[in-house]
Amino acid sequence: MYKEYHISQTTKLLMNGNVVVENTVSQRWAVSYTPESHILIEVLEFPKQEEDASIFQLLSIINMPACKVMFDFDNDDNLVVCNKAEIKREWEKCKKEVRDTFGTDDSIENFLTLTGDGYAYFDNEMKSSLLYYTLWTWFGGGKSFNIIPPSSLFMGRKVDVEVTRISKELLSNDAFELVQRGEGNVKDRNVEDEYNREVFPLTNSDAFNYQYHIETTYHCRDRKLTFFDSAQTVVHEQASEGYSYITNIAFISEEGEV
């Protein structure tokens, strides 16, 4: 059982109703079941990077441990990464290649430490990534679950999000539509002070009013619901009416869209 997906991620930063920053990246994944019935993600094509050549080379190296990720769920429906040892071995190889290529100054070592922490606790990485979330919640996680993605408006802060599966409906084209929604709060009370100090003067006097909304919709023609045909996650994070960030992630099966 096997499915290939084209994935696009579009982000927009809005100030006073105007888009001030917009970016789109795309990549390709293959998703399959292993003989042990785990779910395997294989990256066929990493996101295209527009940075200079040296940054592209660095990112190409440090992304390698995530080329293959195998996951499943325990008896309590919690996400479990099944190939942690393999990811760790690949990361050790990548660290050596980075040091051999770029040296060992403080900026490189700090970057390696930060990236290494993500690989060491890759279960948490998958729970905090909206990209991975869009995929793994199709396969399990329970009727409701928590994710902790990073805030797109307040650097270094996390958002505590409770997601609930809302509906499952058979559409007129004989495809199933499954919907899940969630709300979240940023995990730092100091963000209001930061907003008032740094952002409020740039808005049309819009008072702090933090909101975080996420909605994911799946379409699937397969009655067994083995793999979805398409998925879309839309996240709207706002600090006020005049300052917000929109993330749109779309998975489309390369066999076609429902």
Backbone bond lengths (Angstrom), bond angles and torsions (degrees), N, CA, C in turn:
res aa  C-N    CA-C-N  psi(-1)  N-CA   C-N-CA  omega(-1)  CA-C   N-CA-C  phi
1 M - - - 1.473 - - 1.519 108.95 -
2 Y 1.315 116.77 131.62 1.469 120.61 -164.68 1.522 109.49 -157.52
3 K 1.323 116.11 141.31 1.460 120.26 177.73 1.520 108.39 -147.12
4 E 1.325 116.31 136.45 1.458 121.02 174.17 1.524 109.25 -109.18
5 Y 1.337 115.26 137.21 1.458 120.44 -177.46 1.523 111.31 -125.22
6 H 1.309 114.95 137.61 1.464 121.60 165.75 1.526 106.36 -92.16
7 I 1.329 116.38 127.76 1.464 121.51 -174.09 1.519 108.97 -120.05
8 S 1.307 116.56 130.51 1.464 120.86 174.58 1.522 109.14 -124.61
9 Q 1.310 115.83 144.20 1.464 121.81 178.07 1.524 108.88 -132.80
10 T 1.317 115.30 116.68 1.464 121.72 -179.91 1.525 109.18 -113.66
11 T 1.313 116.52 132.12 1.466 121.68 178.76 1.515 109.99 -125.45
12 K 1.336 114.92 144.20 1.463 120.90 179.69 1.528 109.58 -138.07
13 L 1.328 116.16 130.48 1.464 122.22 171.76 1.521 107.82 -102.71
14 L 1.331 116.23 124.62 1.465 121.09 -177.12 1.521 110.67 -114.76
15 M 1.323 115.15 135.71 1.464 122.82 175.94 1.522 108.54 -129.11
16 N 1.316 116.20 119.86 1.463 121.73 -179.32 1.530 112.07 54.90
17 G 1.325 115.72 37.55 1.457 120.70 176.84 1.512 115.08 84.56
18 N 1.334 117.76 -3.09 1.465 121.65 -179.18 1.526 110.61 -108.34
19 V 1.334 116.49 140.47 1.452 121.37 176.58 1.523 108.18 -77.54
20 V 1.340 116.46 118.03 1.463 120.15 -178.12 1.524 111.75 -103.59
21 V 1.327 117.22 -24.76 1.471 121.79 175.60 1.523 107.75 -141.99
22 E 1.336 116.52 132.81 1.462 120.96 177.43 1.520 109.18 -140.75
23 N 1.316 116.12 138.67 1.464 120.06 -177.67 1.519 109.83 -147.52
24 T 1.336 116.81 143.00 1.452 122.37 176.52 1.521 109.33 -133.87
25 V 1.337 116.46 131.83 1.458 121.66 174.34 1.523 107.89 -129.81
26 S 1.316 116.13 155.23 1.455 120.06 179.37 1.521 109.76 -138.11
27 Q 1.324 115.15 156.60 1.461 121.54 177.38 1.525 108.99 -156.47
28 R 1.328 117.27 177.60 1.465 122.01 -179.51 1.516 109.59 -133.22
29 W 1.327 115.36 134.23 1.458 122.14 176.77 1.522 109.59 -123.41
30 A 1.322 116.09 150.29 1.461 122.77 165.53 1.519 107.51 -111.02
31 V 1.331 116.27 134.93 1.463 121.76 -179.17 1.522 108.09 -124.62
32 S 1.329 116.30 132.20 1.464 120.37 -177.56 1.521 109.89 -150.12
33 Y 1.331 114.79 171.65 1.463 121.67 172.22 1.524 108.82 -101.05
34 T 1.335 115.93 138.28 1.456 121.12 176.30 1.534 109.01 -83.95
35 P 1.334 118.05 169.00 1.472 119.81 175.91 1.530 113.09 -57.43
36 E 1.351 116.28 -25.07 1.470 120.38 178.55 1.517 111.94 -87.60
37 S 1.348 116.83 5.54 1.470 123.83 -179.98 1.519 113.48 70.05
38 H 1.341 117.43 20.69 1.456 120.84 169.06 1.536 108.30 -80.55
39 I 1.321 116.16 163.96 1.465 120.54 176.84 1.524 108.24 -99.39
40 L 1.320 116.13 130.48 1.461 121.91 -176.81 1.524 110.26 -115.92
41 I 1.332 115.46 126.53 1.464 122.14 172.38 1.519 108.02 -103.08
42 E 1.316 116.85 127.01 1.455 121.91 174.24 1.532 107.84 -122.12
43 V 1.311 116.18 122.65 1.460 120.54 -179.65 1.521 108.74 -80.38
44 L 1.311 115.78 116.12 1.461 121.59 179.23 1.520 111.25 -87.00
45 E 1.319 114.87 -30.20 1.476 120.05 -177.23 1.513 108.15 -154.49
46 F 1.337 116.83 116.89 1.458 121.29 178.32 1.528 110.09 -75.19
47 P 1.333 116.85 163.22 1.467 119.01 178.90 1.515 111.61 -57.12
48 K 1.325 115.47 140.92 1.457 120.30 174.61 1.526 107.96 -71.41
49 Q 1.335 115.87 131.93 1.457 121.07 -178.62 1.527 109.87 -106.83
50 E 1.336 115.15 139.75 1.460 119.50 -179.90 1.529 111.82 -101.40
51 E 1.348 116.64 4.38 1.444 119.59 -179.98 1.526 110.86 -69.84
52 D 1.356 115.44 176.13 1.461 118.41 178.85 1.522 109.64 -68.94
53 A 1.316 115.97 170.43 1.463 121.71 -170.56 1.528 112.58 -60.13
54 S 1.341 117.56 -39.97 1.463 119.97 -177.36 1.527 111.42 -67.37
55 I 1.332 117.02 -40.14 1.463 120.22 177.62 1.518 110.08 -66.12
56 F 1.325 116.79 -40.69 1.465 120.53 177.74 1.524 110.56 -60.72
57 Q 1.328 117.04 -41.86 1.460 120.83 179.60 1.523 110.76 -64.36
58 L 1.340 116.67 -42.56 1.464 121.27 179.26 1.529 111.04 -61.67
59 L 1.331 116.54 -47.45 1.461 120.26 -179.16 1.525 111.51 -65.74
60 S 1.319 116.14 -35.40 1.464 119.81 178.31 1.523 111.07 -61.59
61 I 1.318 116.21 -37.54 1.464 120.19 -179.93 1.526 110.95 -72.27
62 I 1.328 116.88 -48.49 1.474 118.49 -172.83 1.534 112.02 -74.23
63 N 1.322 118.29 -14.91 1.466 120.68 176.18 1.526 113.28 -81.05
64 M 1.321 117.65 -14.37 1.461 120.85 -171.76 1.533 114.21 -58.83
65 P 1.345 120.60 -39.26 1.471 118.82 -179.89 1.529 113.77 -61.96
66 A 1.327 117.17 -20.61 1.466 120.84 -179.82 1.522 112.43 -92.58
67 C 1.343 117.40 9.71 1.468 119.89 179.25 1.524 111.64 -63.46
68 K 1.341 115.88 -33.92 1.460 120.85 177.65 1.520 108.65 -131.64
69 V 1.324 115.72 120.50 1.468 121.50 177.71 1.517 107.89 -128.49
70 M 1.332 115.19 125.50 1.466 121.03 179.90 1.531 108.20 -112.98
71 F 1.331 116.82 129.18 1.459 118.77 -177.83 1.519 111.44 -140.12
72 D 1.326 114.01 166.61 1.461 121.63 178.24 1.524 107.07 -160.12
73 F 1.327 116.27 -166.07 1.466 121.45 -179.09 1.517 109.34 -132.86
74 D 1.347 116.28 142.23 1.460 119.79 179.57 1.526 110.23 -82.57
75 N 1.325 116.67 -172.61 1.462 120.90 -175.95 1.526 113.19 -65.05
76 D 1.340 116.63 -19.90 1.467 121.07 177.44 1.524 112.19 -98.02
77 D 1.334 116.00 12.41 1.468 123.29 178.79 1.520 112.83 67.69
78 N 1.341 117.21 24.84 1.455 121.49 175.31 1.528 110.30 -87.54
79 L 1.308 116.11 140.71 1.459 121.83 179.84 1.528 111.09 -64.21
80 V 1.333 116.69 135.03 1.460 122.37 178.44 1.523 108.82 -133.57
81 V 1.331 117.29 128.73 1.464 121.52 173.35 1.527 107.82 -84.79
82 C 1.328 117.30 125.36 1.468 122.19 -171.65 1.522 113.76 -92.63
83 N 1.320 118.26 -17.39 1.469 120.00 -177.53 1.528 111.37 -117.43
84 K 1.344 116.35 44.20 1.465 120.48 -179.94 1.525 111.82 -59.58
85 A 1.343 116.26 -40.48 1.467 119.17 -178.25 1.524 111.07 -62.46
86 E 1.334 116.42 -41.09 1.467 120.33 178.68 1.521 111.01 -65.04
87 I 1.333 116.85 -42.66 1.470 121.15 178.25 1.524 110.09 -61.61
88 K 1.348 116.34 -41.14 1.470 119.97 179.53 1.527 111.20 -63.88
89 R 1.338 117.05 -43.39 1.472 120.05 179.25 1.530 111.31 -61.93
90 E 1.330 115.92 -43.01 1.462 119.48 179.33 1.516 111.35 -64.94
91 W 1.339 116.42 -36.33 1.459 119.73 -179.64 1.531 110.80 -66.60
92 E 1.332 118.06 -38.52 1.454 120.77 178.06 1.530 110.43 -61.85
93 K 1.339 117.51 -40.45 1.464 121.08 176.41 1.528 110.96 -63.28
94 C 1.343 115.80 -41.80 1.470 120.15 -177.63 1.521 111.64 -67.63
95 K 1.320 117.15 -38.46 1.471 120.30 177.81 1.523 110.55 -59.07
96 K 1.326 116.03 -44.13 1.467 119.32 179.69 1.524 110.48 -63.58
97 E 1.333 117.19 -41.99 1.461 120.28 179.93 1.521 111.57 -64.60
98 V 1.349 116.44 -39.28 1.466 119.56 178.47 1.517 110.61 -63.49
99 R 1.331 116.76 -45.43 1.467 120.12 -179.53 1.523 111.48 -65.72
100 D 1.332 116.46 -40.28 1.468 119.49 179.10 1.522 111.52 -65.40
101 T 1.334 116.70 -31.34 1.472 121.26 -175.74 1.524 112.62 -89.63
102 F 1.343 116.79 -40.31 1.473 120.69 -170.48 1.516 113.95 -114.97
103 G 1.331 118.27 -3.04 1.452 119.77 179.89 1.518 112.45 90.40
104 T 1.334 115.03 -169.10 1.467 120.67 -174.21 1.526 112.14 -132.39
105 D 1.316 117.60 33.83 1.472 117.63 178.48 1.532 109.76 -71.63
106 D 1.327 115.66 173.76 1.465 120.57 -172.73 1.523 112.64 -60.42
107 S 1.333 117.76 -38.37 1.465 119.93 -177.55 1.528 110.59 -65.35
108 I 1.336 116.99 -39.57 1.462 120.73 178.59 1.525 110.14 -67.83
109 E 1.339 116.89 -45.04 1.463 120.23 -178.70 1.529 111.54 -64.48
110 N 1.312 117.26 -39.96 1.473 119.97 177.50 1.525 110.79 -64.45
111 F 1.324 115.79 -40.09 1.464 120.78 178.06 1.526 110.73 -63.60
112 L 1.324 116.81 -42.17 1.462 120.89 179.31 1.525 111.36 -65.96
113 T 1.324 116.67 -38.06 1.470 119.96 178.70 1.520 110.68 -64.42
114 L 1.314 116.47 -45.67 1.463 120.76 -179.71 1.524 111.22 -63.16
115 T 1.324 116.31 -46.16 1.464 120.38 -179.99 1.517 111.20 -66.85
116 G 1.321 116.89 -39.85 1.454 121.25 179.73 1.517 112.65 -62.51
117 D 1.336 116.75 -36.58 1.463 120.23 176.93 1.530 110.60 -61.21
118 G 1.328 116.12 -38.69 1.460 120.01 178.69 1.518 112.10 -64.21
119 Y 1.335 116.17 -41.72 1.470 119.47 179.15 1.528 111.78 -72.11
120 A 1.328 117.41 -32.83 1.463 120.53 -179.38 1.528 111.67 -65.70
121 Y 1.310 116.09 -31.94 1.473 121.01 -179.79 1.528 108.63 -121.99
122 F 1.328 114.77 60.27 1.468 118.99 -171.55 1.523 112.80 -69.11
123 D 1.353 117.99 -22.30 1.462 120.20 172.23 1.528 109.68 -56.93
124 N 1.349 115.70 -47.91 1.463 120.26 179.53 1.521 111.60 -66.28
125 E 1.336 115.90 -35.00 1.464 120.08 177.94 1.524 110.44 -60.86
126 M 1.347 116.17 -41.81 1.459 120.07 -179.98 1.526 111.85 -69.71
127 K 1.340 116.96 -30.23 1.459 120.34 178.95 1.529 111.96 -77.19
128 S 1.333 116.61 -22.67 1.463 119.56 -178.35 1.528 112.63 -96.01
129 S 1.320 117.04 -14.95 1.465 121.56 -178.84 1.522 110.54 -88.20
130 L 1.321 117.67 123.14 1.460 121.01 177.75 1.529 111.37 -65.70
131 L 1.318 116.35 -28.41 1.465 120.51 178.54 1.530 110.01 -66.67
132 Y 1.328 115.83 -53.61 1.468 119.34 178.54 1.526 111.29 -63.21
133 Y 1.344 116.61 -40.74 1.469 120.60 179.73 1.531 111.10 -54.00
134 T 1.324 116.65 -43.23 1.464 120.54 -177.52 1.523 110.84 -60.20
135 L 1.328 116.36 -32.76 1.465 119.58 179.44 1.528 112.30 -84.16
136 W 1.346 117.16 -54.82 1.474 117.83 -168.32 1.522 113.37 -68.37
137 T 1.331 118.75 -27.19 1.464 118.26 -178.88 1.534 112.62 -71.96
138 W 1.329 117.15 -13.35 1.465 119.21 172.30 1.529 110.47 -66.79
139 F 1.325 116.30 -35.05 1.463 121.25 -171.80 1.527 113.60 -90.71
140 G 1.332 118.35 -18.65 1.458 119.54 -177.93 1.514 111.29 174.16
141 G 1.348 114.47 -169.51 1.454 119.55 178.98 1.511 113.47 118.96
142 G 1.344 117.16 -8.97 1.460 119.58 179.53 1.511 112.68 94.53
143 K 1.342 115.32 175.62 1.465 120.67 -179.34 1.519 112.11 -72.34
144 S 1.314 116.63 -25.52 1.464 121.72 173.82 1.523 107.64 -147.04
145 F 1.315 116.38 152.90 1.466 120.19 -173.99 1.517 109.08 -162.31
146 N 1.330 115.73 165.29 1.460 122.04 178.81 1.523 110.31 -107.96
147 I 1.318 115.44 141.71 1.457 122.21 167.80 1.525 107.20 -127.25
148 I 1.343 116.31 157.37 1.471 119.65 -177.65 1.525 109.07 -132.37
149 P 1.333 117.27 71.41 1.466 119.76 179.84 1.527 111.35 -73.53
150 P 1.318 117.41 157.82 1.465 119.85 174.77 1.521 110.73 -71.10
151 S 1.322 115.56 147.34 1.465 119.50 174.08 1.522 109.27 -69.90
152 S 1.328 116.33 139.39 1.468 121.22 176.30 1.523 111.80 -89.06
153 L 1.333 116.81 -10.72 1.466 121.34 -177.71 1.520 113.01 -104.52
154 F 1.330 116.45 -27.45 1.462 120.77 -176.76 1.526 108.96 -125.79
155 M 1.308 115.32 103.50 1.463 121.65 -173.97 1.525 111.97 -58.56
156 G 1.348 114.50 135.57 1.451 119.74 176.38 1.507 114.61 83.10
157 R 1.341 118.13 -1.57 1.460 121.43 179.67 1.517 110.55 -102.33
158 K 1.335 115.75 151.70 1.447 123.03 176.62 1.521 110.31 -108.40
159 V 1.327 115.69 154.83 1.458 122.05 177.49 1.531 108.34 -114.85
160 D 1.306 116.96 125.53 1.466 121.80 178.00 1.525 107.97 -89.19
161 V 1.343 116.37 113.65 1.467 121.23 -172.01 1.529 109.94 -120.44
162 E 1.312 116.69 129.78 1.460 122.91 173.78 1.525 107.80 -103.12
163 V 1.344 116.40 120.07 1.459 122.27 -177.33 1.531 109.06 -111.40
164 T 1.328 116.78 137.42 1.463 122.28 -179.80 1.519 109.29 -129.10
165 R 1.334 115.76 136.21 1.465 120.35 175.24 1.528 108.02 -74.07
166 I 1.334 116.60 124.32 1.457 122.29 -170.59 1.516 113.21 -97.16
167 S 1.328 116.92 -47.56 1.468 118.20 -171.36 1.514 111.97 -154.38
168 K 1.335 114.57 157.29 1.459 123.72 172.84 1.521 105.90 -139.02
169 E 1.341 116.63 120.40 1.457 120.87 -171.94 1.520 110.59 -137.43
170 L 1.316 116.78 141.38 1.463 121.92 174.65 1.520 108.08 -91.25
171 L 1.339 116.31 119.32 1.461 121.59 -176.49 1.524 110.78 -84.06
172 S 1.325 115.71 171.92 1.467 121.20 -177.87 1.524 112.67 -66.14
173 N 1.344 117.69 -21.72 1.468 120.93 178.50 1.525 111.90 -91.28
174 D 1.361 116.36 14.72 1.467 123.63 178.69 1.521 113.17 68.06
175 A 1.303 117.33 19.82 1.465 121.22 173.61 1.528 108.70 -101.01
176 F 1.324 115.83 145.20 1.454 120.53 173.97 1.526 109.37 -83.42
177 E 1.322 115.66 141.24 1.463 121.92 172.58 1.520 108.13 -118.84
178 L 1.322 116.29 122.57 1.459 122.12 178.22 1.517 108.62 -117.33
179 V 1.331 116.45 134.56 1.460 121.60 -175.18 1.525 109.84 -127.98
180 Q 1.329 115.50 137.43 1.471 120.91 172.42 1.524 108.95 -135.19
181 R 1.344 115.00 145.62 1.468 120.34 -176.17 1.519 110.38 -135.52
182 G 1.324 114.90 156.58 1.455 119.08 178.30 1.512 112.74 -153.81
183 E 1.335 114.27 160.70 1.459 122.66 175.82 1.523 107.54 -127.23
184 G 1.334 116.56 152.78 1.451 118.59 -178.35 1.511 113.25 -146.05
185 N 1.335 114.43 166.01 1.456 122.45 176.12 1.517 109.18 -133.35
186 V 1.318 115.83 140.55 1.456 120.28 179.02 1.520 108.99 -70.44
187 K 1.347 115.72 139.51 1.461 120.52 -172.55 1.532 111.45 -91.60
188 D 1.312 116.62 54.05 1.468 121.01 177.30 1.528 108.44 -165.93
189 R 1.308 116.95 116.10 1.468 120.52 -178.06 1.526 112.84 -72.74
190 N 1.338 116.59 -12.80 1.465 119.37 -177.97 1.520 112.99 -78.91
191 V 1.341 117.83 -6.61 1.462 118.63 -176.43 1.522 111.73 -66.56
192 E 1.334 117.53 -29.64 1.467 118.48 178.45 1.524 110.46 -64.76
193 D 1.331 117.60 -42.08 1.463 120.44 177.02 1.523 110.72 -63.04
194 E 1.334 115.84 -40.79 1.466 120.05 178.55 1.525 110.54 -62.91
195 Y 1.328 116.23 -43.73 1.461 120.22 178.43 1.528 110.66 -61.04
196 N 1.317 117.20 -48.56 1.477 120.86 -177.46 1.521 111.56 -62.13
197 R 1.332 116.27 -33.16 1.459 120.53 -177.10 1.527 112.16 -80.51
198 E 1.354 116.88 -41.89 1.461 119.81 -169.13 1.525 114.99 -107.45
199 V 1.322 117.77 -26.56 1.469 120.00 -172.81 1.519 112.81 -111.19
200 F 1.331 117.10 -40.67 1.464 120.74 -175.79 1.530 113.19 -51.31
201 P 1.350 119.74 -41.64 1.475 118.99 179.38 1.525 113.82 -62.37
202 L 1.332 117.37 -20.06 1.460 121.07 -178.35 1.523 112.80 -90.22
203 T 1.334 116.95 -10.41 1.461 121.13 -178.56 1.523 110.34 -95.87
204 N 1.325 114.07 179.47 1.469 119.51 176.23 1.525 109.71 -87.96
205 S 1.334 114.16 54.23 1.479 121.50 -179.37 1.528 111.60 58.37
206 D 1.345 116.58 41.40 1.462 121.23 -179.80 1.526 110.02 -86.48
207 A 1.316 116.20 119.31 1.459 121.75 -178.46 1.523 110.96 -69.34
208 F 1.330 116.53 152.02 1.456 122.62 178.41 1.519 110.17 -59.48
209 N 1.342 115.49 127.55 1.470 121.12 179.37 1.524 107.56 -153.20
210 Y 1.344 115.93 80.84 1.457 119.89 -171.86 1.522 111.80 -73.48
211 Q 1.350 115.19 133.24 1.456 122.01 175.04 1.529 109.13 -144.81
212 Y 1.342 114.95 146.72 1.465 120.64 177.52 1.520 107.28 -140.34
213 H 1.333 115.75 118.76 1.459 121.70 -179.11 1.530 108.69 -125.48
214 I 1.330 116.01 137.23 1.461 121.42 176.59 1.521 109.30 -134.61
215 E 1.332 115.74 138.06 1.463 120.76 176.64 1.525 108.31 -140.69
216 T 1.324 115.61 131.93 1.461 121.49 177.30 1.520 109.07 -123.15
217 T 1.322 115.72 132.22 1.468 122.09 179.44 1.517 109.25 -123.17
218 Y 1.335 115.88 128.53 1.458 122.26 177.37 1.524 109.82 -111.81
219 H 1.333 116.54 144.82 1.459 122.59 170.28 1.517 108.69 -123.50
220 C 1.326 115.67 137.32 1.463 120.14 -175.54 1.521 110.16 -149.07
221 R 1.333 116.38 126.97 1.470 121.05 177.26 1.528 112.50 -87.86
222 D 1.311 116.65 -19.72 1.455 121.95 -176.72 1.533 109.95 -76.84
223 R 1.327 117.62 118.99 1.464 121.00 -178.11 1.529 111.81 -63.56
224 K 1.342 116.74 -24.49 1.469 119.78 178.05 1.532 112.27 -80.10
225 L 1.332 116.56 -9.67 1.472 122.56 178.91 1.530 111.56 57.19
226 T 1.326 116.25 40.86 1.468 120.17 -178.87 1.522 110.94 -70.77
227 F 1.343 116.64 -53.85 1.453 122.73 176.38 1.528 108.19 -131.30
228 F 1.325 117.39 145.46 1.468 119.30 173.58 1.525 109.38 -79.18
229 D 1.331 115.34 156.53 1.462 121.06 176.14 1.527 111.39 -89.48
230 S 1.319 116.37 -34.36 1.461 120.13 176.48 1.526 108.65 -151.65
231 A 1.322 115.10 153.21 1.464 121.30 177.95 1.515 108.30 -146.84
232 Q 1.316 115.05 146.47 1.465 120.19 177.13 1.517 109.36 -140.04
233 T 1.310 115.67 127.36 1.464 122.26 173.26 1.521 108.62 -113.58
234 V 1.324 115.75 127.29 1.461 121.62 176.87 1.528 108.33 -121.05
235 V 1.318 115.62 125.78 1.462 121.61 179.39 1.523 108.83 -119.89
236 H 1.330 115.31 130.62 1.461 120.79 174.14 1.521 107.73 -120.64
237 E 1.325 115.27 114.22 1.468 121.18 177.27 1.516 107.90 -114.74
238 Q 1.320 116.68 128.31 1.456 119.10 178.54 1.527 110.29 -132.61
239 A 1.327 114.56 143.48 1.464 120.83 171.20 1.513 110.23 -95.20
240 S 1.332 115.10 -25.28 1.461 122.20 176.72 1.527 107.30 -162.89
241 E 1.317 116.33 177.42 1.467 119.55 177.73 1.523 111.87 -62.22
242 G 1.329 116.50 -23.24 1.464 120.04 -175.85 1.513 115.39 -103.09
243 Y 1.340 117.50 2.59 1.467 119.61 -176.12 1.521 108.81 -145.34
244 S 1.346 116.24 109.75 1.469 119.46 -174.22 1.519 111.21 -150.13
245 Y 1.336 114.59 169.93 1.453 121.79 -177.05 1.516 108.14 -141.73
246 I 1.335 116.80 131.26 1.460 121.63 -178.87 1.520 108.92 -119.11
247 T 1.333 115.94 129.89 1.457 122.58 175.92 1.517 108.80 -118.22
248 N 1.327 116.58 130.59 1.459 121.88 179.43 1.532 108.53 -127.93
249 I 1.335 115.86 116.11 1.460 121.50 -179.75 1.522 108.83 -115.36
250 A 1.329 116.89 130.22 1.461 120.98 -178.93 1.518 110.16 -129.01
251 F 1.336 115.67 128.03 1.458 123.03 170.85 1.533 107.02 -106.31
252 I 1.319 116.59 125.66 1.464 121.06 177.18 1.521 108.44 -125.76
253 S 1.338 116.81 123.69 1.452 120.80 176.10 1.516 108.99 -62.28
254 E 1.304 116.88 136.94 1.459 120.18 -178.87 1.524 111.55 -73.58
255 E 1.333 116.07 -0.78 1.464 120.50 171.59 1.517 111.44 -85.24
256 G 1.343 116.38 -10.72 1.458 120.17 179.26 1.502 111.78 132.35
257 E 1.305 116.91 163.32 1.459 123.76 -176.71 1.524 110.06 -102.73
258 V 1.346 116.08 143.50 1.466 121.37 174.53 1.519 108.43 -85.89
